[in-house]
Amino acid sequence: MHNMLYAVCIGGGDSVTTAKQIKLALTYKGISEAELSRLIGSKPSAFNQRMKTDKFTKDELEMIAATLGAVYYSSFEFPDGTKF
């Protein structure tokens, strides 16, 4: 079990891509893209292509998160605390 808190801060209006988020999660868990791809039932080459295009469905991201022992959140959050 990891007892550290990881935070990613991107300045200057840069955004973290979904593929980058997945890579960070893989680093945190200490597993490779190839291992994750096998765990989710995908071929490593196919998963690698998805990482390059950075196109994942919400269901895929939730499955990846569950496989990694995490929860994937996707929402809109406004400065007043309103979330959708």
PyMOL commands that set and color helices and strands:
alter all, ss='L'
color gray80, all
select helices_A, chain A and resi 18-29+33-39+44-53+58-67
alter helices_A, ss='H'
color red, helices_A
deselect
rebuild
show_as cartoon
